[in-house]
């Protein structure tokens, strides 16, 4: 092999006669790890090569970037199938593989999926076991000094978003909001509320403006 790695499979014994070109040893490149996942069309449209990736696994953290996005989707894509195929073929040719289950739309449904590969860098790489899952967050866009609310505070009606705030007299007020960037847990609010407003978390659909409520602020 033209790289330093780990021998993980030997399909021959000393003294065997083997045909020319037959694969008898599989080597993993455990120095240049990468994560592989498959995403649906919504996430695929947001991803670009070079975007930063932050990984977490137990108490360890790693960094990397998106290094490959397949130009076509595959309806038979599967992390398990991909890993099994690589483990039974010339795995060292593409480097090390780690499963990733972090993007929000990640699933192995019948929807065609796009293969995405991401590099992994940082300390404690030798603590990672090839083939296991790792949590990852892809930084698709960034903004500084923005007002955000919990994603669980928003309701949607006819394509528009709104939430409820608590007024000084303990009554609810419906506020239509314009949103910007979104993540799994928080959403940028461009207009509709201001810093310091008390926002209702996980509001039910039967709330109304003017209702008197008991607040339980965190």
Number of C-alpha atoms within 10 A of each C-alpha: 11 7 13 12 17 13 12 12 13 11 9 12 9 5 6 7 8 11 8 6 6 8 13 13 15 21 21 25 21 20 16 17 22 23 27 24 24 28 26 20 14 10 16 18 9 11 18 17 13 15 15 18 19 16 20 13 12 7 5 13 16 18 17 21 21 22 16 16 18 13 9 10 18 15 13 13 20 17 20 12 11 15 19 12 12 17 18 10 13 16 18 23 14 13 17 23 29 21 21 23 19 17 17 13 14 15 17 17 12 10 15 17 25 20 21 21 21 27 21 20 19 11 10 10 16 10 8 15 13 18 18 12 19 18 17 21 17 19 17 15 12 6 8 5 5 12 16 19 19 17 16 15 18 21 17 11 8 5 5 11 15 18 23 25 20 21 15 8 9 14 17 22 18 15 16 18 18 14 19 14 15 15 14 11 10 16 20 19 18 15 13 14 21 11 9 6 11 16 21 20 16 14 14 10 8 5 12 13 13 14 11 13 12 8 11 6 8 3
